[in-house]
């Protein structure tokens, strides 16, 4: 029985082996890979780039979604962080803007002290005896030196009467010869050429039209003291004796320079005509609180403004010749070219004038202004003149203040920039550490 079992199993093994050998596939040669797989490195490189771009595109929504979720979870922290960064950046930008605009800030302070007057020219007088050399012939400068446009000015002190004339009321000069008619209120009359000064950018904020003949503008303090209103007339008394003497001599001699020399001789010999203090009226056109840089702000409260070209035609009717001159002298004064008797001439830097003062370095500003002023004096070399630079002189004491302010604001900008970087870095680190902790807990 055991032998039969052994034979039976042996037959099964041999039949299984023959079956397996019958089913074994025959050996065949390997096929070559398709041609599209031959450039596999290049395709792998392109595939890597596509995966990278798709990775960035797919990760952006994830980060946005994650950030939105964090904001919703901690809105208070998010608002505090945004406000902190916002204020730090805003203050840094404001400080940087102040640094950039600081030259214009100090220029404004300087112009309050000196007015918007870049260059002021007046006659150079070697001796007090040459009283009539104090006038400069602006008319000749205007025609001969058109490359340097200027504007004439004339100023003299006046007493102001406490009485006011109503509109249409005529002034009786004889009535006001009495000193008692004038109180303790004094001021100065400044004759300006509004159009020329507007072109020179002297008093940019002064937007009033040119005053007509007989009109004037006064400061608010004077108007309030007298209770004056627009349309009423002021009564003034001032000394323009030298100008009238020179006009009288020129009427006889004709030539300007000869008349000025003759007037100086008469002055030294004591032979001048004593016209006395002229009494005249002027109609109040408007009341001002500031002349916007036409003169130093400290001088505005006692100033009365009148138009330069209209002054002699107006005052000629009030001149008292005291019987020393013929009546036709008044007509001569009315038609006289007052530009020949300017006390000073104002000039401005080339437009736009403020660009010259935008430099942070005072020495460079001084060099530019002095260079232009030297060219101006060379052009006007025929006349003995003196020159000042009011704005530049007022900027000098402010120079160190500008440097100090710039240093402080630069330190503030650096400090705030550092704080902003540290704040942003700390916010990022807190977010990463918080997320790491949450993942670790999970």
Helices and strands as residue ranges (DSSP letters): H 2-23, G 35-37, H 40-73, H 75-114, E 119-123, G 131-134, H 138-144, E 150-161, G 173-177, G 179-181, E 182-192, H 194-199, E 215-219, H 220-226, E 233-238, H 241-253, H 256-269, E 278-288, G 297-302, E 303-307, H 311-315, G 316-318, H 328-335, G 338-341, E 344-347, G 353-357, H 362-379, E 385-388, H 390-396, H 399-441
